[in-house]
Amino acid sequence: MYIHALSLTNVRGFTALEFPLQRPDGSYAGWNVFAGVNGSGKTTLLRAVATMLSRAGRLGSMLRPRPI
């Protein structure tokens, strides 16, 4: 199974994120590395992926509140 892209909206520090995981030729590498300084959102990104794959229903705790 390959994840084609990640899309997060209003999840913790991410207002909107579109992150394609394909190579320029359209193939998939099989491995992706997320690197960044502390506090840049690496763990949030991985937790969002894990939550969606596990269907655990804990996504609500990751959502950032929006004004009504």
Secondary structure, 3 states (H helix, E strand, C coil): CCCCEEEEEEECCEEEEEEECCCCCCCCCCCCCCCCCCCCCHHHHHHHHHHHHHCCCCHHHCECCCCC
